[in-house]
Amino acid sequence: MNPFNPRKLALSKWTACAPVNKEKHFLVTQLICDEVGVPLQVELQAVYSGRAERLDWRELRDDKRWRMGWK
């Protein structure tokens, strides 16, 4: 499990353990929160292609799919 503070995810770097379409390195470009300020989703942008996708921030805790930093 990757331990981190979800409120400090903005502009953090992530590496996918199983790259697809040469997309291995990602940057968190946006943290989507509810009206109270509780984080709900993150927007990840692939460094190689620039493609963006949204996913639940809790998925980044799965160390079988994601690693913190660019490796």
PQR file with spaces between the fields and no chain letter, atoms N, CA, C, O and H, PARSE charges and radii, in Angstrom:
ATOM       1  N    MET     1       0.843   -1.176    0.000 -0.4000 1.5000
ATOM       2  CA   MET     1       0.000    0.000    0.000 -0.0000 2.0000
ATOM       3  C    MET     1       0.891    1.242    0.000  0.5500 1.7000
ATOM       4  O    MET     1       1.815    1.350    0.806 -0.5500 1.4000
ATOM       5  N    ASN     2       0.612    2.164   -0.896 -0.4000 1.5000
ATOM       6  CA   ASN     2       1.334    3.428   -0.975 -0.0000 2.0000
ATOM       7  C    ASN     2       0.733    4.423    0.017  0.5500 1.7000
ATOM       8  O    ASN     2      -0.391    4.877   -0.196 -0.5500 1.4000
ATOM       9  H    ASN     2      -0.139    2.076   -1.551  0.4000 1.0000
ATOM      10  N    PRO     3       1.444    4.780    1.099 -0.5600 1.5000
ATOM      11  CA   PRO     3       0.905    5.749    2.057  0.2800 2.0000
ATOM      12  C    PRO     3       1.145    7.183    1.582  0.5500 1.7000
ATOM      13  O    PRO     3       2.256    7.526    1.177 -0.5500 1.4000
ATOM      14  N    PHE     4       0.120    8.006    1.631 -0.4000 1.5000
ATOM      15  CA   PHE     4       0.256    9.414    1.267 -0.0000 2.0000
ATOM      16  C    PHE     4      -0.954   10.180    1.758  0.5500 1.7000
ATOM      17  O    PHE     4      -1.982    9.595    2.100 -0.5500 1.4000
ATOM      18  H    PHE     4      -0.783    7.727    1.960  0.4000 1.0000
ATOM      19  N    ASN     5      -0.821   11.498    1.789 -0.4000 1.5000
ATOM      20  CA   ASN     5      -1.921   12.382    2.172 -0.0000 2.0000
ATOM      21  C    ASN     5      -2.674   12.743    0.895  0.5500 1.7000
ATOM      22  O    ASN     5      -2.074   13.345    0.004 -0.5500 1.4000
ATOM      23  H    ASN     5       0.014   11.973    1.511  0.4000 1.0000
ATOM      24  N    PRO     6      -3.957   12.406    0.758 -0.5600 1.5000
ATOM      25  CA   PRO     6      -4.685   12.675   -0.483  0.2800 2.0000
ATOM      26  C    PRO     6      -4.794   14.159   -0.823  0.5500 1.7000
ATOM      27  O    PRO     6      -4.980   14.502   -1.990 -0.5500 1.4000
ATOM      28  N    ARG     7      -4.686   15.035    0.150 -0.4000 1.5000
ATOM      29  CA   ARG     7      -4.778   16.471   -0.126 -0.0000 2.0000
ATOM      30  C    ARG     7      -3.500   17.020   -0.759  0.5500 1.7000
ATOM      31  O    ARG     7      -3.493   18.146   -1.255 -0.5500 1.4000
ATOM      32  H    ARG     7      -4.535   14.756    1.099  0.4000 1.0000
ATOM      33  N    LYS     8      -2.437   16.250   -0.746 -0.4000 1.5000
ATOM      34  CA   LYS     8      -1.165   16.702   -1.310 -0.0000 2.0000
ATOM      35  C    LYS     8      -0.827   15.974   -2.609  0.5500 1.7000
ATOM      36  O    LYS     8       0.346   15.858   -2.966 -0.5500 1.4000
ATOM      37  H    LYS     8      -2.443   15.335   -0.343  0.4000 1.0000
ATOM      38  N    LEU     9      -1.828   15.491   -3.305 -0.4000 1.5000
ATOM      39  CA   LEU     9      -1.614   14.744   -4.545 -0.0000 2.0000
ATOM      40  C    LEU     9      -1.334   15.634   -5.755  0.5500 1.7000
ATOM      41  O    LEU     9      -0.742   15.171   -6.730 -0.5500 1.4000
ATOM      42  H    LEU     9      -2.780   15.585   -3.015  0.4000 1.0000
ATOM      43  N    ALA    10      -1.743   16.886   -5.711 -0.4000 1.5000
ATOM      44  CA   ALA    10      -1.587   17.764   -6.871 -0.0000 2.0000
ATOM      45  C    ALA    10      -0.119   17.826   -7.294  0.5500 1.7000
ATOM      46  O    ALA    10       0.777   18.039   -6.476 -0.5500 1.4000
ATOM      47  H    ALA    10      -2.224   17.262   -4.919  0.4000 1.0000
ATOM      48  N    LEU    11       0.096   17.634   -8.594 -0.4000 1.5000
ATOM      49  CA   LEU    11       1.411   17.668   -9.243 -0.0000 2.0000
ATOM      50  C    LEU    11       2.358   16.562   -8.779  0.5500 1.7000
ATOM      51  O    LEU    11       3.568   16.658   -8.979 -0.5500 1.4000
ATOM      52  H    LEU    11      -0.631   17.461   -9.257  0.4000 1.0000
ATOM      53  N    SER    12       1.809   15.506   -8.156 -0.4000 1.5000
ATOM      54  CA   SER    12       2.660   14.382   -7.784 -0.0000 2.0000
ATOM      55  C    SER    12       2.892   13.490   -9.000  0.5500 1.7000
ATOM      56  O    SER    12       2.100   13.499   -9.942 -0.5500 1.4000
ATOM      57  H    SER    12       0.825   15.428   -7.993  0.4000 1.0000
ATOM      58  N    LYS    13       3.983   12.718   -8.975 -0.4000 1.5000
ATOM      59  CA   LYS    13       4.391   11.882  -10.099 -0.0000 2.0000
ATOM      60  C    LYS    13       4.150   10.415   -9.757  0.5500 1.7000
ATOM      61  O    LYS    13       4.383    9.979   -8.629 -0.5500 1.4000
ATOM      62  H    LYS    13       4.626   12.711   -8.210  0.4000 1.0000
ATOM      63  N    TRP    14       3.676    9.655  -10.760 -0.4000 1.5000
ATOM      64  CA   TRP    14       3.340    8.250  -10.564 -0.0000 2.0000
ATOM      65  C    TRP    14       3.821    7.425  -11.743  0.5500 1.7000
ATOM      66  O    TRP    14       3.860    7.902  -12.877 -0.5500 1.4000
ATOM      67  H    TRP    14       3.487   10.009  -11.676  0.4000 1.0000
ATOM      68  N    THR    15       4.190    6.177  -11.462 -0.4000 1.5000
ATOM      69  CA   THR    15       4.621    5.234  -12.486 -0.0000 2.0000
ATOM      70  C    THR    15       3.653    4.055  -12.482  0.5500 1.7000
ATOM      71  O    THR    15       3.382    3.467  -11.435 -0.5500 1.4000
ATOM      72  H    THR    15       4.159    5.790  -10.540  0.4000 1.0000
ATOM      73  N    ALA    16       3.137    3.716  -13.661 -0.4000 1.5000
ATOM      74  CA   ALA    16       2.258    2.554  -13.788 -0.0000 2.0000
ATOM      75  C    ALA    16       3.108    1.287  -13.790  0.5500 1.7000
ATOM      76  O    ALA    16       4.130    1.234  -14.473 -0.5500 1.4000
ATOM      77  H    ALA    16       3.357    4.194  -14.512  0.4000 1.0000
ATOM      78  N    CYS    17       2.704    0.273  -13.041 -0.4000 1.5000
ATOM      79  CA   CYS    17       3.445   -0.987  -12.992 -0.0000 2.0000
ATOM      80  C    CYS    17       3.259   -1.794  -14.274  0.5500 1.7000
ATOM      81  O    CYS    17       4.137   -2.570  -14.651 -0.5500 1.4000
ATOM      82  H    CYS    17       1.873    0.315  -12.486  0.4000 1.0000
ATOM      83  N    ALA    18       2.132   -1.616  -14.937 -0.4000 1.5000
ATOM      84  CA   ALA    18       1.854   -2.316  -16.193 -0.0000 2.0000
ATOM      85  C    ALA    18       1.502   -1.276  -17.252  0.5500 1.7000
ATOM      86  O    ALA    18       0.325   -0.974  -17.452 -0.5500 1.4000
ATOM      87  H    ALA    18       1.419   -0.985  -14.630  0.4000 1.0000
ATOM      88  N    PRO    19       2.519   -0.720  -17.941 -0.5600 1.5000
ATOM      89  CA   PRO    19       2.266    0.335  -18.934  0.2800 2.0000
ATOM      90  C    PRO    19       1.427   -0.156  -20.112  0.5500 1.7000
ATOM      91  O    PRO    19       1.537   -1.305  -20.541 -0.5500 1.4000
ATOM      92  N    VAL    20       0.585    0.743  -20.621 -0.4000 1.5000
ATOM      93  CA   VAL    20      -0.238    0.462  -21.792 -0.0000 2.0000
ATOM      94  C    VAL    20       0.023    1.569  -22.806  0.5500 1.7000
ATOM      95  O    VAL    20       0.005    2.747  -22.449 -0.5500 1.4000
ATOM      96  H    VAL    20       0.495    1.676  -20.272  0.4000 1.0000
ATOM      97  N    ASN    21       0.264    1.211  -24.061 -0.4000 1.5000
ATOM      98  CA   ASN    21       0.533    2.173  -25.141 -0.0000 2.0000
ATOM      99  C    ASN    21       1.701    3.097  -24.813  0.5500 1.7000
ATOM     100  O    ASN    21       1.644    4.297  -25.084 -0.5500 1.4000
ATOM     101  H    ASN    21       0.278    0.254  -24.351  0.4000 1.0000
ATOM     102  N    LYS    22       2.755    2.539  -24.230 -0.4000 1.5000
ATOM     103  CA   LYS    22       3.958    3.293  -23.861 -0.0000 2.0000
ATOM     104  C    LYS    22       3.691    4.372  -22.817  0.5500 1.7000
ATOM     105  O    LYS    22       4.526    5.253  -22.614 -0.5500 1.4000
ATOM     106  H    LYS    22       2.801    1.565  -24.010  0.4000 1.0000
ATOM     107  N    GLU    23       2.548    4.316  -22.160 -0.4000 1.5000
ATOM     108  CA   GLU    23       2.211    5.285  -21.115 -0.0000 2.0000
ATOM     109  C    GLU    23       2.555    4.670  -19.764  0.5500 1.7000
ATOM     110  O    GLU    23       1.832    3.826  -19.236 -0.5500 1.4000
ATOM     111  H    GLU    23       1.870    3.600  -22.326  0.4000 1.0000
ATOM     112  N    LYS    24       3.664    5.114  -19.234 -0.4000 1.5000
ATOM     113  CA   LYS    24       4.158    4.581  -17.975 -0.0000 2.0000
ATOM     114  C    LYS    24       4.229    5.655  -16.894  0.5500 1.7000
ATOM     115  O    LYS    24       3.951    5.384  -15.726 -0.5500 1.4000
ATOM     116  H    LYS    24       4.252    5.801  -19.663  0.4000 1.0000
ATOM     117  N    HIS    25       4.599    6.863  -17.280 -0.4000 1.5000
ATOM     118  CA   HIS    25       4.770    7.955  -16.326 -0.0000 2.0000
ATOM     119  C    HIS    25       3.589    8.923  -16.394  0.5500 1.7000
ATOM     120  O    HIS    25       3.161    9.337  -17.472 -0.5500 1.4000
ATOM     121  H    HIS    25       4.826    7.083  -18.228  0.4000 1.0000
ATOM     122  N    PHE    26       3.079    9.270  -15.217 -0.4000 1.5000
ATOM     123  CA   PHE    26       1.897   10.121  -15.108 -0.0000 2.0000
ATOM     124  C    PHE    26       2.126   11.226  -14.093  0.5500 1.7000
ATOM     125  O    PHE    26       2.935   11.098  -13.175 -0.5500 1.4000
ATOM     126  H    PHE    26       3.426    8.934  -14.341  0.4000 1.0000
ATOM     127  N    LEU    27       1.390   12.317  -14.285 -0.4000 1.5000
ATOM     128  CA   LEU    27       1.422   13.469  -13.392 -0.0000 2.0000
ATOM     129  C    LEU    27      -0.012   13.780  -12.979  0.5500 1.7000
ATOM     130  O    LEU    27      -0.907   13.826  -13.823 -0.5500 1.4000
ATOM     131  H    LEU    27       0.733   12.420  -15.031  0.4000 1.0000
ATOM     132  N    VAL    28      -0.233   13.992  -11.689 -0.4000 1.5000
ATOM     133  CA   VAL    28      -1.564   14.376  -11.209 -0.0000 2.0000
ATOM     134  C    VAL    28      -1.749   15.855  -11.528  0.5500 1.7000
ATOM     135  O    VAL    28      -1.083   16.708  -10.941 -0.5500 1.4000
ATOM     136  H    VAL    28       0.494   13.954  -11.003  0.4000 1.0000
ATOM     137  N    THR    29      -2.650   16.160  -12.452 -0.4000 1.5000
ATOM     138  CA   THR    29      -2.854   17.541  -12.869 -0.0000 2.0000
ATOM     139  C    THR    29      -3.995   18.227  -12.136  0.5500 1.7000
ATOM     140  O    THR    29      -4.064   19.456  -12.090 -0.5500 1.4000
ATOM     141  H    THR    29      -3.191   15.467  -12.929  0.4000 1.0000
ATOM     142  N    GLN    30      -4.899   17.423  -11.559 -0.4000 1.5000
ATOM     143  CA   GLN    30      -6.048   18.033  -10.877 -0.0000 2.0000
ATOM     144  C    GLN    30      -6.539   17.095   -9.787  0.5500 1.7000
ATOM     145  O    GLN    30      -6.569   15.877   -9.959 -0.5500 1.4000
ATOM     146  H    GLN    30      -4.844   16.425  -11.597  0.4000 1.0000
ATOM     147  N    LEU    31      -6.921   17.685   -8.664 -0.4000 1.5000
ATOM     148  CA   LEU    31      -7.532   16.962   -7.560 -0.0000 2.0000
ATOM     149  C    LEU    31      -8.986   17.407   -7.490  0.5500 1.7000
ATOM     150  O    LEU    31      -9.265   18.580   -7.239 -0.5500 1.4000
ATOM     151  H    LEU    31      -6.896   18.675   -8.524  0.4000 1.0000
ATOM     152  N    ILE    32      -9.909   16.486   -7.709 -0.4000 1.5000
ATOM     153  CA   ILE    32     -11.340   16.798   -7.715 -0.0000 2.0000
ATOM     154  C    ILE    32     -11.904   16.499   -6.326  0.5500 1.7000
ATOM     155  O    ILE    32     -11.827   15.367   -5.846 -0.5500 1.4000
ATOM     156  H    ILE    32      -9.682   15.534   -7.913  0.4000 1.0000
ATOM     157  N    CYS    33     -12.469   17.521   -5.686 -0.4000 1.5000
ATOM     158  CA   CYS    33     -13.016   17.399   -4.334 -0.0000 2.0000
ATOM     159  C    CYS    33     -14.513   17.700   -4.347  0.5500 1.7000
ATOM     160  O    CYS    33     -15.029   18.315   -5.280 -0.5500 1.4000
ATOM     161  H    CYS    33     -12.532   18.440   -6.075  0.4000 1.0000
ATOM     162  N    ASP    34     -15.206   17.250   -3.283 -0.4000 1.5000
ATOM     163  CA   ASP    34     -16.617   17.597   -3.147 -0.0000 2.0000
ATOM     164  C    ASP    34     -16.730   18.993   -2.549  0.5500 1.7000
ATOM     165  O    ASP    34     -15.719   19.664   -2.339 -0.5500 1.4000
ATOM     166  H    ASP    34     -14.787   16.750   -2.525  0.4000 1.0000
ATOM     167  N    GLU    35     -17.949   19.431   -2.275 -0.4000 1.5000
ATOM     168  CA   GLU    35     -18.169   20.794   -1.786 -0.0000 2.0000
ATOM     169  C    GLU    35     -17.590   21.039   -0.399  0.5500 1.7000
ATOM     170  O    GLU    35     -17.369   22.188   -0.017 -0.5500 1.4000
ATOM     171  H    GLU    35     -18.770   18.886   -2.445  0.4000 1.0000
ATOM     172  N    VAL    36     -17.342   19.978    0.356 -0.4000 1.5000
ATOM     173  CA   VAL    36     -16.769   20.106    1.692 -0.0000 2.0000
ATOM     174  C    VAL    36     -15.237   20.122    1.632  0.5500 1.7000
ATOM     175  O    VAL    36     -14.582   20.536    2.588 -0.5500 1.4000
ATOM     176  H    VAL    36     -17.522   19.044    0.046  0.4000 1.0000
ATOM     177  N    GLY    37     -14.676   19.678    0.523 -0.4000 1.5000
ATOM     178  CA   GLY    37     -13.225   19.641    0.369 -0.0000 2.0000
ATOM     179  C    GLY    37     -12.618   18.260    0.497  0.5500 1.7000
ATOM     180  O    GLY    37     -11.397   18.112    0.548 -0.5500 1.4000
ATOM     181  H    GLY    37     -15.208   19.342   -0.254  0.4000 1.0000
ATOM     182  N    VAL    38     -13.476   17.244    0.548 -0.4000 1.5000
ATOM     183  CA   VAL    38     -12.989   15.867    0.639 -0.0000 2.0000
ATOM     184  C    VAL    38     -12.591   15.387   -0.758  0.5500 1.7000
ATOM     185  O    VAL    38     -13.405   15.454   -1.679 -0.5500 1.4000
ATOM     186  H    VAL    38     -14.467   17.364    0.506  0.4000 1.0000
ATOM     187  N    PRO    39     -11.359   14.904   -0.936 -0.5600 1.5000
ATOM     188  CA   PRO    39     -10.923   14.428   -2.259  0.2800 2.0000
ATOM     189  C    PRO    39     -11.762   13.254   -2.749  0.5500 1.7000
ATOM     190  O    PRO    39     -12.065   12.336   -1.987 -0.5500 1.4000
ATOM     191  N    LEU    40     -12.137   13.292   -4.032 -0.4000 1.5000
ATOM     192  CA   LEU    40     -12.916   12.220   -4.638 -0.0000 2.0000
ATOM     193  C    LEU    40     -12.146   11.529   -5.753  0.5500 1.7000
ATOM     194  O    LEU    40     -12.061   10.301   -5.786 -0.5500 1.4000
ATOM     195  H    LEU    40     -11.891   14.038   -4.651  0.4000 1.0000
ATOM     196  N    GLN    41     -11.586   12.317   -6.665 -0.4000 1.5000
ATOM     197  CA   GLN    41     -10.895   11.774   -7.832 -0.0000 2.0000
ATOM     198  C    GLN    41      -9.637   12.583   -8.113  0.5500 1.7000
ATOM     199  O    GLN    41      -9.449   13.689   -7.606 -0.5500 1.4000
ATOM     200  H    GLN    41     -11.655   13.314   -6.637  0.4000 1.0000
ATOM     201  N    VAL    42      -8.785   11.990   -8.941 -0.4000 1.5000
ATOM     202  CA   VAL    42      -7.619   12.702   -9.457 -0.0000 2.0000
ATOM     203  C    VAL    42      -7.644   12.607  -10.975  0.5500 1.7000
ATOM     204  O    VAL    42      -8.174   11.654  -11.545 -0.5500 1.4000
ATOM     205  H    VAL    42      -8.937   11.092   -9.353  0.4000 1.0000
ATOM     206  N    GLU    43      -7.065   13.606  -11.613 -0.4000 1.5000
ATOM     207  CA   GLU    43      -6.899   13.553  -13.059 -0.0000 2.0000
ATOM     208  C    GLU    43      -5.422   13.306  -13.328  0.5500 1.7000
ATOM     209  O    GLU    43      -4.567   14.111  -12.960 -0.5500 1.4000
ATOM     210  H    GLU    43      -6.635   14.380  -11.149  0.4000 1.0000
ATOM     211  N    LEU    44      -5.132   12.174  -13.981 -0.4000 1.5000
ATOM     212  CA   LEU    44      -3.770   11.812  -14.326 -0.0000 2.0000
ATOM     213  C    LEU    44      -3.516   12.133  -15.781  0.5500 1.7000
ATOM     214  O    LEU    44      -4.347   11.837  -16.640 -0.5500 1.4000
ATOM     215  H    LEU    44      -5.827   11.520  -14.280  0.4000 1.0000
ATOM     216  N    GLN    45      -2.371   12.739  -16.066 -0.4000 1.5000
ATOM     217  CA   GLN    45      -1.991   13.040  -17.439 -0.0000 2.0000
ATOM     218  C    GLN    45      -0.740   12.234  -17.771  0.5500 1.7000
ATOM     219  O    GLN    45       0.258   12.287  -17.052 -0.5500 1.4000
ATOM     220  H    GLN    45      -1.697   12.980  -15.369  0.4000 1.0000
ATOM     221  N    ALA    46      -0.810   11.485  -18.876 -0.4000 1.5000
ATOM     222  CA   ALA    46       0.337   10.710  -19.327 -0.0000 2.0000
ATOM     223  C    ALA    46       1.401   11.659  -19.866  0.5500 1.7000
ATOM     224  O    ALA    46       1.094   12.552  -20.656 -0.5500 1.4000
ATOM     225  H    ALA    46      -1.621   11.442  -19.461  0.4000 1.0000
ATOM     226  N    VAL    47       2.631   11.474  -19.449 -0.4000 1.5000
ATOM     227  CA   VAL    47       3.714   12.346  -19.878 -0.0000 2.0000
ATOM     228  C    VAL    47       4.030   12.127  -21.355  0.5500 1.7000
ATOM     229  O    VAL    47       4.284   13.089  -22.080 -0.5500 1.4000
ATOM     230  H    VAL    47       2.881   10.749  -18.807  0.4000 1.0000
ATOM     231  N    TYR    48       4.019   10.885  -21.804 -0.4000 1.5000
ATOM     232  CA   TYR    48       4.394   10.546  -23.180 -0.0000 2.0000
ATOM     233  C    TYR    48       3.385   11.058  -24.205  0.5500 1.7000
ATOM     234  O    TYR    48       3.768   11.672  -25.201 -0.5500 1.4000
ATOM     235  H    TYR    48       3.813   10.103  -21.215  0.4000 1.0000
ATOM     236  N    SER    49       2.105   10.810  -23.966 -0.4000 1.5000
ATOM     237  CA   SER    49       1.082   11.146  -24.962 -0.0000 2.0000
ATOM     238  C    SER    49       0.264   12.392  -24.614  0.5500 1.7000
ATOM     239  O    SER    49      -0.340   12.994  -25.502 -0.5500 1.4000
ATOM     240  H    SER    49       1.794   10.311  -23.157  0.4000 1.0000
ATOM     241  N    GLY    50       0.237   12.782  -23.356 -0.4000 1.5000
ATOM     242  CA   GLY    50      -0.581   13.915  -22.939 -0.0000 2.0000
ATOM     243  C    GLY    50      -2.030   13.569  -22.685  0.5500 1.7000
ATOM     244  O    GLY    50      -2.830   14.441  -22.346 -0.5500 1.4000
ATOM     245  H    GLY    50       0.728   12.292  -22.635  0.4000 1.0000
ATOM     246  N    ARG    51      -2.379   12.282  -22.848 -0.4000 1.5000
ATOM     247  CA   ARG    51      -3.754   11.834  -22.612 -0.0000 2.0000
ATOM     248  C    ARG    51      -4.073   11.944  -21.118  0.5500 1.7000
ATOM     249  O    ARG    51      -3.232   11.631  -20.275 -0.5500 1.4000
ATOM     250  H    ARG    51      -1.729   11.574  -23.124  0.4000 1.0000
ATOM     251  N    ALA    52      -5.277   12.385  -20.797 -0.4000 1.5000
ATOM     252  CA   ALA    52      -5.704   12.539  -19.402 -0.0000 2.0000
ATOM     253  C    ALA    52      -6.838   11.579  -19.092  0.5500 1.7000
ATOM     254  O    ALA    52      -7.677   11.291  -19.945 -0.5500 1.4000
ATOM     255  H    ALA    52      -5.961   12.639  -21.482  0.4000 1.0000
ATOM     256  N    GLU    53      -6.851   11.092  -17.873 -0.4000 1.5000
ATOM     257  CA   GLU    53      -7.931   10.226  -17.406 -0.0000 2.0000
ATOM     258  C    GLU    53      -8.189   10.506  -15.944  0.5500 1.7000
ATOM     259  O    GLU    53      -7.297   10.939  -15.214 -0.5500 1.4000
ATOM     260  H    GLU    53      -6.170   11.326  -17.180  0.4000 1.0000
ATOM     261  N    ARG    54      -9.411   10.257  -15.521 -0.4000 1.5000
ATOM     262  CA   ARG    54      -9.787   10.454  -14.117 -0.0000 2.0000
ATOM     263  C    ARG    54      -9.990    9.103  -13.465  0.5500 1.7000
ATOM     264  O    ARG    54     -10.503    8.166  -14.076 -0.5500 1.4000
ATOM     265  H    ARG    54     -10.135    9.905  -16.114  0.4000 1.0000
ATOM     266  N    LEU    55      -9.576    9.023  -12.202 -0.4000 1.5000
ATOM     267  CA   LEU    55      -9.818    7.819  -11.439 -0.0000 2.0000
ATOM     268  C    LEU    55      -9.926    8.174   -9.970  0.5500 1.7000
ATOM     269  O    LEU    55      -9.507    9.249   -9.541 -0.5500 1.4000
ATOM     270  H    LEU    55      -9.159    9.785  -11.706  0.4000 1.0000
ATOM     271  N    ASP    56     -10.489    7.266   -9.217 -0.4000 1.5000
ATOM     272  CA   ASP    56     -10.631    7.458   -7.779 -0.0000 2.0000
ATOM     273  C    ASP    56      -9.236    7.542   -7.166  0.5500 1.7000
ATOM     274  O    ASP    56      -8.374    6.730   -7.501 -0.5500 1.4000
ATOM     275  H    ASP    56     -10.829    6.393   -9.565  0.4000 1.0000
ATOM     276  N    TRP    57      -8.996    8.489   -6.292 -0.4000 1.5000
ATOM     277  CA   TRP    57      -7.664    8.686   -5.721 -0.0000 2.0000
ATOM     278  C    TRP    57      -7.196    7.478   -4.941  0.5500 1.7000
ATOM     279  O    TRP    57      -5.991    7.277   -4.790 -0.5500 1.4000
ATOM     280  H    TRP    57      -9.696    9.149   -6.020  0.4000 1.0000
ATOM     281  N    ARG    58      -8.116    6.664   -4.439 -0.4000 1.5000
ATOM     282  CA   ARG    58      -7.753    5.480   -3.652 -0.0000 2.0000
ATOM     283  C    ARG    58      -7.061    4.410   -4.498  0.5500 1.7000
ATOM     284  O    ARG    58      -6.344    3.563   -3.964 -0.5500 1.4000
ATOM     285  H    ARG    58      -9.095    6.828   -4.561  0.4000 1.0000
ATOM     286  N    GLU    59      -7.274    4.447   -5.817 -0.4000 1.5000
ATOM     287  CA   GLU    59      -6.626    3.469   -6.691 -0.0000 2.0000
ATOM     288  C    GLU    59      -5.115    3.643   -6.694  0.5500 1.7000
ATOM     289  O    GLU    59      -4.388    2.686   -6.960 -0.5500 1.4000
ATOM     290  H    GLU    59      -7.857    5.135   -6.251  0.4000 1.0000
ATOM     291  N    LEU    60      -4.632    4.842   -6.405 -0.4000 1.5000
ATOM     292  CA   LEU    60      -3.189    5.081   -6.365 -0.0000 2.0000
ATOM     293  C    LEU    60      -2.527    4.394   -5.176  0.5500 1.7000
ATOM     294  O    LEU    60      -1.303    4.267   -5.144 -0.5500 1.4000
ATOM     295  H    LEU    60      -5.223    5.619   -6.189  0.4000 1.0000
ATOM     296  N    ARG    61      -3.304    3.955   -4.210 -0.4000 1.5000
ATOM     297  CA   ARG    61      -2.754    3.248   -3.051 -0.0000 2.0000
ATOM     298  C    ARG    61      -2.384    1.806   -3.374  0.5500 1.7000
ATOM     299  O    ARG    61      -1.656    1.173   -2.609 -0.5500 1.4000
ATOM     300  H    ARG    61      -4.298    4.058   -4.236  0.4000 1.0000
ATOM     301  N    ASP    62      -2.866    1.280   -4.483 -0.4000 1.5000
ATOM     302  CA   ASP    62      -2.586   -0.107   -4.878 -0.0000 2.0000
ATOM     303  C    ASP    62      -1.162   -0.188   -5.429  0.5500 1.7000
ATOM     304  O    ASP    62      -0.902    0.244   -6.552 -0.5500 1.4000
ATOM     305  H    ASP    62      -3.457    1.794   -5.105  0.4000 1.0000
ATOM     306  N    ASP    63      -0.237   -0.746   -4.631 -0.4000 1.5000
ATOM     307  CA   ASP    63       1.162   -0.801   -5.057 -0.0000 2.0000
ATOM     308  C    ASP    63       1.435   -1.865   -6.116  0.5500 1.7000
ATOM     309  O    ASP    63       2.557   -1.969   -6.611 -0.5500 1.4000
ATOM     310  H    ASP    63      -0.448   -1.096   -3.719  0.4000 1.0000
ATOM     311  N    LYS    64       0.434   -2.647   -6.465 -0.4000 1.5000
ATOM     312  CA   LYS    64       0.576   -3.596   -7.574 -0.0000 2.0000
ATOM     313  C    LYS    64       0.301   -2.914   -8.918  0.5500 1.7000
ATOM     314  O    LYS    64       0.680   -3.436   -9.966 -0.5500 1.4000
ATOM     315  H    LYS    64      -0.478   -2.563   -6.063  0.4000 1.0000
ATOM     316  N    ARG    65      -0.361   -1.747   -8.889 -0.4000 1.5000
ATOM     317  CA   ARG    65      -0.679   -1.001  -10.110 -0.0000 2.0000
ATOM     318  C    ARG    65       0.099    0.298  -10.241  0.5500 1.7000
ATOM     319  O    ARG    65       0.407    0.726  -11.353 -0.5500 1.4000
ATOM     320  H    ARG    65      -0.669   -1.323   -8.038  0.4000 1.0000
ATOM     321  N    TRP    66       0.429    0.944   -9.094 -0.4000 1.5000
ATOM     322  CA   TRP    66       1.052    2.273   -9.123 -0.0000 2.0000
ATOM     323  C    TRP    66       2.228    2.347   -8.162  0.5500 1.7000
ATOM     324  O    TRP    66       2.205    1.761   -7.079 -0.5500 1.4000
ATOM     325  H    TRP    66       0.179    0.596   -8.191  0.4000 1.0000
ATOM     326  N    ARG    67       3.261    3.083   -8.581 -0.4000 1.5000
ATOM     327  CA   ARG    67       4.399    3.387   -7.720 -0.0000 2.0000
ATOM     328  C    ARG    67       4.562    4.906   -7.675  0.5500 1.7000
ATOM     329  O    ARG    67       4.379    5.597   -8.677 -0.5500 1.4000
ATOM     330  H    ARG    67       3.279    3.559   -9.460  0.4000 1.0000
ATOM     331  N    MET    68       4.909    5.407   -6.490 -0.4000 1.5000
ATOM     332  CA   MET    68       5.123    6.841   -6.342 -0.0000 2.0000
ATOM     333  C    MET    68       6.426    7.237   -7.031  0.5500 1.7000
ATOM     334  O    MET    68       7.429    6.528   -6.947 -0.5500 1.4000
ATOM     335  H    MET    68       5.058    4.846   -5.676  0.4000 1.0000
ATOM     336  N    GLY    69       6.395    8.372   -7.709 -0.4000 1.5000
ATOM     337  CA   GLY    69       7.580    8.877   -8.408 -0.0000 2.0000
ATOM     338  C    GLY    69       7.716    8.273   -9.789  0.5500 1.7000
ATOM     339  O    GLY    69       6.907    7.440  -10.197 -0.5500 1.4000
ATOM     340  H    GLY    69       5.580    8.949   -7.778  0.4000 1.0000
ATOM     341  N    TRP    70       8.747    8.700  -10.510 -0.4000 1.5000
ATOM     342  CA   TRP    70       9.025    8.163  -11.847 -0.0000 2.0000
ATOM     343  C    TRP    70      10.220    7.256  -11.734  0.5500 1.7000
ATOM     344  O    TRP    70      11.313    7.688  -11.368 -0.5500 1.4000
ATOM     345  H    TRP    70       9.404    9.377  -10.179  0.4000 1.0000
ATOM     346  N    LYS    71      10.007    5.986  -12.051 -0.4000 1.5000
ATOM     347  CA   LYS    71      11.078    4.989  -11.931 -0.0000 2.0000
ATOM     348  C    LYS    71      11.351    4.316  -13.246  0.5500 1.7000
ATOM     349  O    LYS    71      12.222    3.450  -13.326 -0.5500 1.4000
ATOM     350  H    LYS    71       9.119    5.635  -12.348  0.4000 1.0000
